[in-house]
Amino acid sequence: MSDRKIKVVVNGKPYEVEVSDPMASSMKVTVSGKAYDVEVETEGVAAVVKSAPAAPRPAPAKVTPAPASAAPPPAARGPDKEIRSPMPGVVLDIAVKAGDKVSVGQQICALDAMKMKNAIRSPIEGVIASVDVSDGQKVSYGQVLIRFE
C-alpha cells in the first residue's frame, strides 16, 4: 500500500503527514520531510515516537475525547471476541480461516473503501471461531467480519 497523506494541526500549525499504514500498530510517519517511527497503542488514545530526527519535532497533538454517549468505533472496542468493519467497503481478501491462531496486529483481511486498501488487523491474540464474510462481499460500518473463540 502506498503512503497516505493526512493533515494534522498541532498548536494551531498545520502539518501534512504521510502515514505508511494507518491501521498498523507500528508505522512510519513523515512530517515536513522528516521520518519518524511511531507506535500506536490501542488502549485509549496514544502514540509513542520510537525514533526521531535530531531536529526538534512538532509538539504532540491534543486529542479531544469523544463524548461519553458516543460509542467507540467498532474496530476499537477491544477484545470483545469479534472484529467489526470500521467502515463500509468491499472485502478484498481474507487471510485467516476458522481454527487459525492469530496474534495482536496480524492482518486478518483487507477492505477496499473509496478505492483504498485498508488492512484490518487483530486487536487480540486468539483462535478464529468463524469468518462471517467472503471475498468480494460488500460490508457496512460495524458489520461483524471475524469472531474469536
Phi, psi and chi 1 to 4 in degrees:
 res  aa     phi    psi   chi1   chi2   chi3   chi4
   1 MET       -  140.3  175.8  176.3   14.3      -
   2 SER   -80.0  163.0   63.5      -      -      -
   3 ASP   -62.1  146.1  -72.5   -4.9      -      -
   4 ARG  -108.3  130.9  179.0  177.2 -175.9 -173.2
   5 LYS   -95.8  130.7  -68.6 -176.7 -178.2 -175.8
   6 ILE  -132.3  158.3   58.7  173.5      -      -
   7 LYS  -105.3  131.0 -177.5  179.0  178.2 -177.5
   8 VAL  -125.4  138.7 -169.3      -      -      -
   9 VAL  -111.6  121.5  177.9      -      -      -
  10 VAL  -120.0  120.4  179.4      -      -      -
  11 ASN    49.3   42.8  -65.8  -29.4      -      -
  12 GLY    80.2   -3.4      -      -      -      -
  13 LYS  -104.7  123.4 -174.8  175.4  177.8 -176.0
  14 PRO   -79.2  143.9   26.5  -31.2      -      -
  15 TYR  -131.7  141.4  -66.0   90.4      -      -
  16 GLU   -96.9  123.7 -176.1  169.4  -83.0      -
  17 VAL  -118.3  133.8  179.8      -      -      -
  18 GLU  -102.7  126.2  -67.6  179.4   31.9      -
  19 VAL  -116.7  129.8 -179.5      -      -      -
  20 SER   -67.7  -48.5   59.5      -      -      -
  21 ASP  -150.2   99.7 -178.8   -2.9      -      -
  22 PRO   -62.6  -15.6   15.2  -20.9      -      -
  23 MET   -92.5   -6.6  -61.0  -60.0  -74.2      -
  24 ALA   -80.2  153.6      -      -      -      -
  25 SER   -81.4  -20.6   60.8      -      -      -
  26 SER  -130.5  127.6  178.4      -      -      -
  27 MET  -144.9  162.3   63.8 -175.9   85.0      -
  28 LYS   -97.8  130.4  -63.5 -145.8 -178.5  -68.6
  29 VAL  -125.8  133.4  175.9      -      -      -
  30 THR  -113.8  122.2  -55.8      -      -      -
  31 VAL  -121.8  119.6 -179.9      -      -      -
  32 SER    51.0   41.0  -59.8      -      -      -
  33 GLY    82.1    0.0      -      -      -      -
  34 LYS  -108.3  129.8  -64.4 -177.2  176.3  143.0
  35 ALA   -89.0  141.1      -      -      -      -
  36 TYR  -131.6  145.9  -61.3   84.1      -      -
  37 ASP   -98.1  124.8  -73.0  -37.4      -      -
  38 VAL  -124.1  138.2  176.3      -      -      -
  39 GLU  -113.6  127.6 -177.7  175.7  -43.0      -
  40 VAL  -105.5  128.3  178.2      -      -      -
  41 GLU   -90.2  139.2  -62.5  177.6    0.5      -
  42 THR   -87.5  -19.7   56.5      -      -      -
  43 GLU   -82.2  113.8  -63.5  -68.2  -36.4      -
  44 GLY    75.1 -157.8      -      -      -      -
  45 VAL  -122.8  110.2  178.5      -      -      -
  46 ALA  -153.8  151.0      -      -      -      -
  47 ALA  -137.3  131.9      -      -      -      -
  48 VAL  -115.8  124.6  178.7      -      -      -
  49 VAL   -82.2  120.0  176.6      -      -      -
  50 LYS   -85.8  -37.2  -69.1  165.5   54.4  178.0
  51 SER  -150.1  147.2   65.1      -      -      -
  52 ALA  -147.0  162.1      -      -      -      -
  53 PRO   -69.5  166.4   23.9  -31.3      -      -
  54 ALA   -67.8  -29.1      -      -      -      -
  55 ALA   -66.6  153.9      -      -      -      -
  56 PRO   -60.1  139.9    6.6  -10.1      -      -
  57 ARG  -101.3  160.3   55.6 -176.6 -175.9 -115.5
  58 PRO   -61.8  151.6  -11.7   18.1      -      -
  59 ALA   -63.9  149.4      -      -      -      -
  60 PRO   -62.0  146.1    7.0   -9.5      -      -
  61 ALA   -73.5  143.5      -      -      -      -
  62 LYS   -79.2  134.1  -73.1 -172.8  178.5 -178.7
  63 VAL  -107.8  123.6  176.4      -      -      -
  64 THR   -95.0  117.1  -55.2      -      -      -
  65 PRO   -65.8  151.8   18.0  -23.2      -      -
  66 ALA   -68.3  152.0      -      -      -      -
  67 PRO   -57.1  149.7  -17.0   23.9      -      -
  68 ALA   -57.6  -29.3      -      -      -      -
  69 SER   -77.9  -16.8   61.9      -      -      -
  70 ALA   -80.3  132.4      -      -      -      -
  71 ALA   -76.5  145.1      -      -      -      -
  72 PRO   -67.1  157.8   22.0  -28.6      -      -
  73 PRO   -56.9  147.4  -17.4   24.9      -      -
  74 PRO   -54.6  -39.1  -24.6   32.0      -      -
  75 ALA   -74.2  -11.5      -      -      -      -
  76 ALA  -107.4   17.3      -      -      -      -
  77 ARG   -78.6   -3.2  -71.4 -167.1  179.9  139.8
  78 GLY    84.6 -166.5      -      -      -      -
  79 PRO   -76.5   73.4   26.0  -30.7      -      -
  80 ASP  -105.1   23.0   63.2   -1.7      -      -
  81 LYS    75.4    9.9  -58.1  -70.1 -173.9  175.8
  82 GLU  -152.5  153.7   55.1 -170.6   32.7      -
  83 ILE  -113.1  128.0  -62.6  175.7      -      -
  84 ARG  -110.6  156.1  -65.1  175.8  173.6  -94.6
  85 SER   -68.8  125.9  177.7      -      -      -
  86 PRO   -79.0   -5.0   29.5  -34.9      -      -
  87 MET  -163.4  159.7   66.3 -160.5   77.6      -
  88 PRO   -73.1  148.2   18.9  -23.2      -      -
  89 GLY   175.6 -162.1      -      -      -      -
  90 VAL  -123.7  132.3  176.2      -      -      -
  91 VAL   -68.6  120.8  177.4      -      -      -
  92 LEU   -87.5  -50.0  -69.4  178.1      -      -
  93 ASP  -155.5  148.9   59.4  -81.3      -      -
  94 ILE  -114.2  124.5  -59.0  170.0      -      -
  95 ALA   -96.3   -1.9      -      -      -      -
  96 VAL  -132.9  167.5  -63.6      -      -      -
  97 LYS  -141.5  166.6   61.8 -176.4  179.8  -47.2
  98 ALA   -54.3  135.0      -      -      -      -
  99 GLY    95.5  -14.9      -      -      -      -
 100 ASP   -71.3  140.9  -74.6   -5.3      -      -
 101 LYS   -90.8  132.9  -68.6 -178.4 -178.2  178.2
 102 VAL  -125.9  155.7  -63.4      -      -      -
 103 SER  -112.7  165.9   56.7      -      -      -
 104 VAL   -59.4  131.1  174.3      -      -      -
 105 GLY    87.8   -8.5      -      -      -      -
 106 GLN   -69.3  137.3  179.3  178.3  -22.2      -
 107 GLN   -69.5  128.7 -175.7  168.0  -31.0      -
 108 ILE   -96.6  -45.6  -59.6  -66.7      -      -
 109 CYS  -160.7 -179.3   64.3      -      -      -
 110 ALA  -133.0  143.4      -      -      -      -
 111 LEU  -117.0  142.7  -69.3  179.6      -      -
 112 ASP   -99.7  117.1  175.6   42.5      -      -
 113 ALA  -130.9  118.7      -      -      -      -
 114 MET    54.4   47.3  -63.4 -177.5   -5.1      -
 115 LYS    61.6   26.8  -61.8 -173.7 -179.4 -170.7
 116 MET  -126.9  131.4 -150.4  167.4  165.2      -
 117 LYS   -83.1  126.9 -177.1  176.4 -179.6 -179.6
 118 ASN  -120.2  120.5  -61.3  -81.5      -      -
 119 ALA   -77.2  130.3      -      -      -      -
 120 ILE  -104.2  120.9  -53.4  -60.6      -      -
 121 ARG  -115.2  154.0  -61.2  178.9 -174.8  -81.5
 122 SER   -72.3  128.9  177.2      -      -      -
 123 PRO   -83.2  -12.2   29.2  -33.7      -      -
 124 ILE  -137.1  166.3   63.3  171.2      -      -
 125 GLU   -92.8  136.0 -176.3  173.2  -49.8      -
 126 GLY   176.8 -169.5      -      -      -      -
 127 VAL  -114.6  133.8  177.3      -      -      -
 128 ILE   -72.4  123.9  -57.3  -64.7      -      -
 129 ALA   -87.0  -43.1      -      -      -      -
 130 SER  -156.6  151.8   66.6      -      -      -
 131 VAL  -109.4  114.1  177.0      -      -      -
 132 ASP   -94.6    8.1  -64.8   -2.3      -      -
 133 VAL  -134.3  169.8  -67.3      -      -      -
 134 SER  -133.3  162.6   56.6      -      -      -
 135 ASP   -55.6  135.4  -73.6  -15.1      -      -
 136 GLY    84.5   -5.4      -      -      -      -
 137 GLN   -76.3  138.0  179.7  179.0  -19.4      -
 138 LYS   -79.3  135.9  -71.5 -177.1 -178.2 -179.0
 139 VAL  -126.5  153.2  -65.4      -      -      -
 140 SER  -104.9  165.8   58.3      -      -      -
 141 TYR   -56.8  128.8  173.4   81.4      -      -
 142 GLY    85.1   -4.4      -      -      -      -
 143 GLN   -67.9  138.5 -177.3  174.1  -20.9      -
 144 VAL   -68.2  128.4  175.4      -      -      -
 145 LEU  -101.7  -47.9  -56.4  173.1      -      -
 146 ILE  -137.3  142.5  -53.1  -74.8      -      -
 147 ARG  -119.8  142.7  -64.4 -178.4 -163.8  -88.3
 148 PHE  -100.9  156.9  -71.2   94.4      -      -
 149 GLU   -70.9      -  -69.6 -177.6   -8.4      -
